[in-house]
Amino acid sequence: MTASLPPSEWLRFVESEYLSTFVRAGGSAIKFAVPLHEPLRAELLSGLAATADQSGYLVAGVNAAETKVHMIDELFFRTAEQIPWRGLCRRIIAQTAVDSGYAWIETGEGPLHRDLAERNGADPQMLLLDLKKALWSNLAKQSNLTRDFRAAITHLCIAELAGGADGATATKALTDWLSGRNRAASAVKPFHIFRKINRANGRHFFESLANCVRFAGFPGLVLLLDAQRLALPRNPRDNALFYSKAALLDAYEVLRQFIDATGQLNGCLLAIVPDPAFLEDPARGISAYEALKFRVFDEVRDKRLVNPMASLARIGA
């Protein structure tokens, strides 16, 4: 009989040993939780999402049946779609305003810079120019953000600060580009961005996103990946994605790269929930890609006790 942990115990461990401590302090981790019984999948995903949300993290969920997880740019796009960009930018603006000596105001109906100016008894245009300069200066110091991502988030903050029709237009163009709704580089040329987001640079954008979430004051980013679809050996023709053997190995390589690049991420927890076949199927499971297997599989384990610190956990009833 395979030793396993109940979902509630595994979730308590992740909350106490990672979300409340290690990840909150800036660390990153990749965890595989394999539900040995299918009904446990939803409990794992919803339980971890609720725990992370209650702890203040930004939470994103990706399903391999809907997103091509073997392509890192697609994984970034689907994550970016779920980011509250305006709220994230407001947090950055708030910290910048306070550091610049301005009192922050949470609510207001007009353009943000006008509300701030009224609260602080300042000229709106002078305050706008002052905070624009401070935003450029503060974000330019964030060396863990790629140049294009840094330009995008800076212009998003300025658009949120300035408001009006021009601000709304800039916000739409930049968020469409970041989420993959408009992948043309020409859409963001006015913001001095000249490259597409693709498989070559997608990982750098994902790392920049995780680091930016921390910079904005959140504890971190939690990404939940439902990888059950990877186990299907044949295409069921159900209008969802099917992964050929080549695509499957590419997906495992994406996960392997995440493990090796945890040092480049700040405050990020990636939880992968695969199918039970992930443990046993030699053709579609972890054994099909030894570069990943050697990083997460526990070759030696107790028959009765589970090591909750292991990268791979078996979740049972």
Buried (B, 14 or more C-beta within 10 A) or exposed (E): EEEBBEBEBBBBBBBEBBBBEBBBEBBBBBBBBBBEEEEBBEBBBEBBBEBBEEBEBBBBBBBBBEBBBBBBBBBBBBBBBEBEBBEBBBBBBBBBBEEBEBEBBEEBEEBBBBBBBBBBEBEBEEBBEBBBEBBBEBBEEBEBBBEBBBBBBBBBBBBBBBBEEEBEEBBBBBBBBBBBEBBEBEBBEEBEBEEBBEBEBBBBBBBBBBBBBBBBEBBBBBBBBBBBBBBBEEEEEEEEBBBEEEBBBBBBBBBBEBBEBBEBBBBBBBBBBBBBBBBEBEEBBBBBBEBBBEBBBEEEBEEEEBEBEBBBBBBBE
